[in-house]
Amino acid sequence: MKAMITLVCSLLLVFGGLGAAQAGSVNTLVISEVLYDPAGGDDQREWIELFNGTAGVIDLAEWSIGWGGSAYSYGTLQLDGTIDPAAYFIVGGPTSDLSNSSPSYSLAFDISPDLQNSGTIADGIALFHTLASSITNTTVPFFSVIYGGANSSSLIDHTGSVGAVDVGDAPSGQSIEFLGDGWVINPSPNPGSGSLSTVPVPSAIWMLASGLFGLVGIKRKSKTE
């Protein structure tokens, strides 16, 4: 019986891993796009987009975002609301017009101080699974993006180590976008949409797993009779 359960779990892990390898697929909450240097000025026009790659609704009450050049605690914001599976969530603004690609905000919030516009020295934005009030210079992020030049300020990534630069500095009016297997500069920001998707476990594997677990249940029942 133990061997059968182990087989089922192994199949789910193997085929789930194959799904995770597909470009554009994610299985967690991520920062998916950022417009940190809108055309015509940053104030009240910047935004950060999240994507929920899980199969369940995520309550954002215990999640927060931090940003800065020397540390993510330079600026912080407390998230609020929920995000459905395979859905996007945009925080920022509250201005929404052609200068910042007309986002529809899930959480209208004046990002202040403004997000860093980078340059020869990299800046970063990070997602934390903790309250904004708890973010310090040493808090390890859940997910992060380091953008621009050299990471001479030693911003850390989700491992707690100094992170590599994920993407270059986006020109004014362009965003940086996460594609699941890396970051790119997007000349045409697309808030609320993109190429990301959740990681699917093939239906055939779920059917096989259900059948095997059913057999385990029958075997247990027969032993008790």
Residue pairs with C-beta under 8 A, 6 or more apart in sequence:
1 216
1 219
1 220
4 212
4 215
4 216
5 213
5 216
7 212
8 208
8 209
8 212
8 213
11 205
11 208
11 209
12 201
12 205
12 209
15 201
15 202
15 205
16 199
16 201
19 25
19 199
19 200
19 201
19 202
20 27
20 199
22 180
22 199
23 179
23 180
23 181
24 179
24 180
24 181
24 195
24 196
24 197
25 53
25 180
25 196
25 197
25 198
25 199
25 200
26 51
26 53
26 180
26 196
26 197
26 198
26 199
27 53
27 54
27 198
27 199
28 53
28 54
28 143
29 50
29 51
29 52
29 53
29 54
29 58
29 63
29 83
29 127
29 142
29 143
30 50
30 51
30 53
30 127
30 143
30 178
30 196
31 48
31 49
31 50
31 65
31 125
31 126
31 127
31 143
31 144
31 145
31 178
32 49
32 50
32 51
32 88
32 177
32 178
32 194
32 196
33 48
33 49
33 175
33 176
33 177
33 178
33 186
33 189
33 190
33 191
33 194
34 47
34 48
34 49
34 115
34 125
34 145
34 147
34 175
34 176
35 45
35 46
35 47
35 92
35 100
35 101
35 103
35 175
35 189
35 191
36 42
36 46
36 114
36 115
36 116
36 117
36 118
36 123
36 125
36 147
36 170
36 175
36 176
37 115
37 117
37 170
37 171
37 172
37 173
37 174
38 45
38 46
38 99
38 100
38 172
38 173
39 99
39 100
39 172
39 173
40 99
41 99
42 114
42 115
42 117
43 110
43 114
44 93
44 94
44 95
44 110
45 92
45 93
45 95
45 99
45 100
46 92
46 93
46 100
46 111
46 114
46 115
47 90
47 91
47 92
47 93
47 100
47 103
47 105
47 111
47 191
48 65
48 90
48 91
48 92
48 111
48 115
48 125
49 88
49 89
49 90
49 103
49 191
49 192
49 194
50 83
50 88
50 89
50 90
50 91
50 127
51 86
51 87
51 88
51 89
51 178
51 194
51 196
52 58
52 83
52 84
52 85
52 86
52 87
52 89
53 86
53 196
53 197
53 198
53 199
54 85
54 198
55 85
55 198
56 85
57 82
57 83
57 84
57 85
58 82
58 83
59 82
60 79
60 80
60 81
60 82
60 83
60 89
61 79
61 80
62 129
62 130
62 131
63 79
63 127
63 128
63 129
63 130
63 142
64 76
64 77
64 78
64 79
64 127
64 128
64 130
64 131
64 132
64 134
64 135
65 76
65 77
65 79
65 91
65 125
65 126
65 127
65 128
65 132
66 72
66 73
66 74
66 75
66 76
66 77
66 125
66 126
66 128
66 132
66 135
66 139
66 141
67 74
67 75
67 76
67 115
67 116
67 123
67 124
67 125
67 126
68 74
68 75
68 116
68 123
68 124
69 116
69 121
69 122
69 123
69 124
69 153
70 153
71 137
71 153
71 155
72 124
72 125
72 126
72 128
72 135
72 137
72 139
72 141
72 144
72 155
73 135
73 136
73 137
73 139
74 113
74 116
75 111
75 112
75 113
75 114
75 115
76 132
76 133
76 135
77 91
77 109
77 111
77 132
78 131
78 132
78 133
79 91
79 107
80 107
81 89
81 106
81 107
83 89
83 106
85 198
86 197
86 198
88 106
88 191
88 192
88 193
88 194
89 106
89 107
90 103
90 104
90 105
90 106
90 107
90 191
90 192
91 105
91 106
91 107
91 108
91 109
91 111
92 103
92 105
92 108
92 109
92 111
93 100
93 103
93 105
93 108
93 109
93 110
94 105
94 108
94 109
94 110
96 102
96 103
96 104
96 105
99 173
100 189
101 175
101 188
101 189
101 190
101 191
102 191
103 191
103 192
104 191
104 192
115 123
115 125
116 123
117 123
117 169
118 147
118 148
118 149
118 169
119 148
119 149
119 169
120 148
120 149
120 150
121 148
121 149
121 150
121 152
121 153
122 146
122 147
122 148
122 149
122 150
122 151
122 152
122 153
122 155
122 165
123 146
123 147
123 148
123 155
124 144
124 145
124 146
124 147
124 151
124 155
124 163
125 144
125 145
125 147
126 141
126 142
126 143
126 144
126 145
127 141
127 142
127 143
127 144
128 134
128 135
128 139
128 141
128 142
129 142
130 139
140 156
140 158
140 159
140 160
141 156
141 157
141 158
142 158
143 158
144 155
144 156
144 157
144 158
144 163
145 166
145 167
145 176
145 178
145 183
146 155
146 157
146 163
146 164
146 165
146 166
147 165
147 166
147 167
147 168
147 169
147 170
147 176
147 183
148 165
148 168
148 169
149 165
149 169
150 165
151 162
151 163
151 164
151 165
154 162
155 162
155 163
156 162
156 163
157 163
157 164
166 176
166 182
166 183
167 176
167 182
167 183
167 184
167 185
168 185
170 176
170 185
170 186
171 185
171 187
173 189
174 185
174 186
174 187
174 188
174 189
175 185
175 186
175 189
176 183
176 184
176 185
176 186
177 183
177 184
177 185
177 186
177 189
177 190
177 194
178 196
179 195
179 196
180 195
180 196
